[in-house]
């Protein structure tokens, strides 16, 4: 059996959506002729303050039973990062580290990976990005080991739709670094068709056959093994949102920031550079909340019967907006829960909720968050506030979503009523949805490995 050296900062017991892609690839690669050998960060790295801090989810360890995993401490300056966090100056790290604070991990990973390959040679190198510094590790290992290198972008790098850089100079430096590494990768994987097209248009030196799309997906066995919970509880119809809201509406509230903090934020806003213009407010619950408030005013009997259940951190800005609208009883925030429990909640929801940032200029959004694929795997109905882009295309093709323009409160109200009253006519496109099964996606990854080893 051939051996695939996997470099991934995130790996179980790290939680969150970023870990699931590479963990499931490691789970299924043996079925397609590759023994995975993983070099990852330590569990302590996930819990200490940094831009890569993640909750620990022990339930994910079952997926990697028997996988050879080597842990290497990232050696990030956690004391400095903790000091900045306590003073609400986390963004200062962006000025100090290029491309990210995990650059301190590179040397130790190279040393460990070379030792692993010395004990038993590896056939192909696979790096999961981000951290973006992991891409540097892949290139250096390709030079050291002389093996093909496949780089997998879980999200775009400098082309990420919500990316903001501390200055335009930082953006140019990272662009140069990204292009440098893309020239040297044997194969590049992106997660959506639009992300692939954007990359090919930007990098004239890339050929069509060097860039592939492997989307995120869902583990069919996980959904089959998860018991179905009662959808409605005490007559309450629940819309479930799983994940983090990347935006929040402005709501009245006294700022607790000190004068130096406010001055620093003002300076940062003046210096920062955002290459793509997407509005985060559409990536928040604002427009659903607005629709619920109007709906309750028009039909008071619905109050207490419709609720948004949030699996994930519901930040203070969104909480303030809920209080401002006076609909606290329509929100249930459960915080972070282990992935297996999140799957149970999603699978048992009356309906699911999805929202995504839109572009004032009408640019296609190439992001399809991990939650979309698990929504598809659940076969539950989805209320989707989705702009033009890959997520909207996927949900439309899947046949499980009522899709609204993100800011159309009137249409959102009607969609909520259609789903609540059972009038939405939705039919799952099974053939399309099954194409996102993790085992099938790993088979596509193995075929890429095979092709690079044959060339």
N, C-alpha and C positions, 0 to 999 in steps of 0.2 A: 504493500500500500504506500502511495506517495504521501509526503509530509508537507503540510501547509503551516508556515510560521505566521501566526496572527499577532500583530502588534495592536493592542487596543487598551487605551487608558481605562475605559469603563468595561467592567466585567463583573458578573455576580460575585459577591453580594451587593454590588452597587445597584441601586434602584433607579426608577425613572425611565422614560422612553428611550434615552440614548443607548442603553445597554442591551435592549432586547434584540436588535438587529444582529449584532455580532454573536451574542449568546446563542441564538437560534441557528445561525450558520454553523457554529461549532458543534451544536447538538446533532445536526443532520449531515455534516460533511462526510462522515465515515460511510454513509450509504452510497456515496458517489466516488469512492476511491481515494479519499484524502483523510489522513490522520491529523487532526488539529493540534497544534502546539502553541499555547497562548502565553504571551508576556504582557502582564497588566500591572496596574498600580496596586498598592496595598489597600485593604479596607479602611485603614486609618486615614489615607489620603482623601477618601470620599467624605469623611465627616468633619475634616478640619477646614477653616475658612479659606476659600479661594473661589475663583470664578467657576471652578469645576466641582464645587461641593454638591453632593448628592445624598439623599437618604439611603440607608442600608435596608435591603429587602432580602432577608434570608430565604424566603420562599422560592427565589429564582435559582438557588443552588441546585435544586433537583434537576434543572435542565442541563447542567454541565457535569453530571455524575460521570466519572471516568475520564474526563478531559484533562490532559496534562496542562497545568497552569503554573507559571512561574511569576512570583510577585516581586516587584521592584519599587522601592520607595521613590516618590517623585522628587523629594528634596526641595520642594517649593519653600519660599521664605514665609512660612506660616505665621511667625511672630509679627512680621511687618504687615502681612495681609490682615491679621486679626486686629492690629492697631488701627489700620485704615478703616476697617469695618466698624469698629466701635465709634469712630469719629465721622462715620457716614461719608468717607472719602474713598470708597472702593474703586471708583473710576480712575483714581490716580495711577493705579497699577497699569492701566492701558498705555500711559506715557512711558512707563519704565521698562516694560517687557514686550519684545516683538518676536514672534507673533502673539505669545501668551506666556503666562507664568510657568507653564509646564515645560518650557525649554530646559529647565534644570533636570528634567527626567531623561533627556536624550542620551547622555554619556553612559549612565547606568544601564539603560535598556540595551544599548549597543553591546556593552560588555556581557550582559546576561545572554542575549540572543546569540552572540558568537560562541559562547560556551555551550549553549544548547545544541547549536549546529555542529560543533566539534564532536560532541558525544554521538550524535546521529545526524547525518546530513539532511537538510531540508530541500524541497524541490521548488517551492514558490513562496514569495513573501507577500503578505496581505496586510495593509495598514488601514485601520478605521479612523477616520478624521471627522469630528474634532476630538481633542485639541489639534489645532492646525500644526503645531510643532511635531506631531506624530508623523506628518508627511516628511519632515527632515530625517526622521529616524528611518523611514522606508528607503529613502534615497541612499543614505549612508550604508545601510545593510545590503542594498543591492550591490554597491561598490565592494563591500567587504566579502560578501559570500558569492557574488557572481551569479545570482539566481534572478529569475523574472520577478518584477515588482508590480503588484496591482494595488492601486490606491482607490479607496471607497469613501466618497464624500457623503456622509449622512445628511449634510446640508451643504449648500454652496459656501465658498470661502468669502472672497471679496465681493461676490455677486449675491450674497445672501440678502433677501428682501428687506430685513429689518436691521442690517448691519449699519453701525455708526462707528466712525473712527475718531480718535482724539484730535487729529489734525489731518489736513489733506496730505501732508508729507507722510504720515503713518500709512495712509491708504496707498500711496504710490509705492512705498517700500514693500508693503504686503502684496500688492499686485505683482511687483517684480519677483518676489520670492515665490509666489504661486506659479507664475509662468515658468520660472526656472525649474521648478519641480515637475510641472506638467510635461515639459519637454523630455524629462528623463524617466518618467513612468512608462512602463511597458503597456499598461492598460489603465483606463480611468473609468470609474463607475459613478454615475449620478443616480438620483432617486426619482426624477420625473422627466417626462419628455421635454418640457420647456427648459428645465435646468440644463439638459444635454444640449439643446439648440443654442441656448445662451452661451454655453462654454465654447462650442464649435465656432460660433460667430465671433467671439472675442479672441480666441487663439487660432490664428490662421494656420499655424503649423500642425494643428491636430487634424487627423483624417477621420472620416466617419467610422472606420473599423476599429479605431483605438478608444472610442468612447461608447459605453453601453449604459442602458438604464436597467437597474434592478430596484424596484420600489420597495418600500417597507411592506409589511404584511401582518398576518395573524397566524397563530399556531392552532390549526384545526383541532388537534388532539386536546388542547387546553380548553377550548370551547365545548367540545363534546363531553369532557370529564367534569365540567362545571355544572352543578345542579341548578335548575331554574328556580329562582325565587318568585314569590308572588309579586306581580307587577304593581297593582294598586294596593295601597295600604289605607284602610279607614276611609275609602272613598276619595283619596287624594291622587290626582294624576301627576306623575313626576316626569319632568324633563331632566335627564342626567347629562351633566358635562364632566368629562374626565380629562384632567390636565390643568395647565396653567393658563390664565388669561394674560396675554402679553400686553394688554392695554387697560386703561381705566378712564372713565369719564371724569371730567373736572367736577368736583363737588366742594361745597363750602366746608371749610375745616381749618382750624388754627394750625399753622405750621409750627413744629417743634424744633425746626432747624435753627442753629445759632447763626450769628452774623457772619463769621468766617465760612460756615457751611454754605450760606446763601451766596456769598461772594464767589466761592469756588464753583458753585453750580452755574452761576451767571457767566464766569470765565469759560467754563467747559462748553456751555452752549455756543459761545461766540467762536471758539476755536474748532469745534467738532465739524466733521464732514460726513454727510450721509449721501452715498452715491445713488440710491434708489429711494423714491418718495412713496412710501406707503403709510397710511394713516392707522396708527395703532388703536384708535378709538373703536374702529370696526372689529378689532380683535379683543373686544371686551363684551360684557353682558349688557351694555347700555341700552341697545335698541330693543332687545328682548324685554328688559326691565321697563322701558318706556311703554312697550306694547301691553305688558301685564297691568301696569298702572291704569292705562286707558281702558283696558278690558274690564277691570274691576270696577271702575267708575261707571261704565255703561251697563254692566251686568253684575251688580253687587253679590248675587247669589253664587258667583264663581269664586269669590274670595274664600280662601281656605280649601279650595278644591283643586287648584293648580299650583305646582311648586317647581322651582328650579333646585335640583340637588347637585352640589358641586363636590366632586372628588378631587381634592387638591387644595393648595393654599389660596384662600379668598382674602386678598390684600385689603389694607385699611381704606384705600381710595374707593374701591368698589363697595366696601361696607358703608362708607359715608354716603355714597350715592343711593344705596338701598334705603338708608335712614331718611335721606332727603325726600325720597319718593313716598315714604311711609308704607312700604310693603315688606317689612321685615319678616312677616309671617309667611311670605311666599318664597323664602330662601332657606335652604338647609345646607350648611357647609360642613363637610365631614373631614376636611384636611387630607393629608397624605395617608393612604392605606396601602398595604401590600398588594402586589400586582394581581394575585389570585383573587383577592377580595374585590378589587376594582373590576375584574372580569365578571364576577358574580353580579355586581351592581349593574353593570352595563347590560348584561344578558337579561336581567330581570326588569329593566326599565320599561315604563309605559312608552316613552319615546326618548330619543337622544337629542342633544343640542350641539351645534357646531357653529363657530364664527371664525372669520379670518380677515386680516387687514386688507383694505382696498387701496387702490391707487387713484388719487385725484386726476391724474393724466390718463387713466384708463389702461395702464400697463397690466399685462397678464401676471397673475400671482403664480409662481412656480412651486409654491410650498404645498405639500400635502402632509400635515402632521400625522404622527403615529396613531393618534386616536381614530382617524378616519378608517384605517384598515381594521381596527378592532370593532368599530361600529359596523363595518361591512360584515365582519365575521360573526357578529351577534345576530344579524338579519333583523334587527329592530328598526323601526321607523325613525327617521332623522329630520329634525327641523334645522335646515342649513342656511345660514346667512353667509352666502359665498359669492365673492366677486368672480369675474371671468378668470379662469385659470385651470390648472390641473385638478385641484380638489373638486371644483364644480363639475368638471368633465367626468371625473371618476364617480362621483355621487349620482350624477344624472344617468350614466351608463349602468350603474348598479341597480337603479330602479327603486331604491329604498328611501329616498329623500324627497321632502317638500322643500324646494329651493326658493329663497327670496333674495332680492337685492339687500345688501347688508343694512341700509339705512331706511328702508321702506317700512315704517312702523305700521301703516295700515295693512300692508300685505302680510306682515308678521302676525298681526292680530288674527287675520283670517286663517292663516296656517295653523296657529295655536288652536283655534276653534275646530278646524277640520280634523286635526289629530285627536283632540280631546273628545269630540263627538263621534269619532270613528268614520268620518266621511272621506278621509284621504284614501285614494285608490292607488296603492303601491304594490308592486310585484317584483320580488328580487330576481335579478338576472344571475342565476346560479353559475352559469358558465363563466361569466366575467368575474364574479366574486371569488370563485375557486382559484382563479389565476393568481391570487395574492396569498395563497397558502405558503407558509415558510418553507416547507419541504420542497415545493416546486421552485421557489426563488433560490434556494441553496443549490438545486440542480443547475440553474442557470449560472451561478457563480462557479461551480465545478467545471462547466463547459468552457468558461473563460480561462480558468487555470489550464485546462487541457490544451486549449488553442495556443496559449503562450508557451507552454512547454514543447509543443510541436513545431513552433516557428523558429 
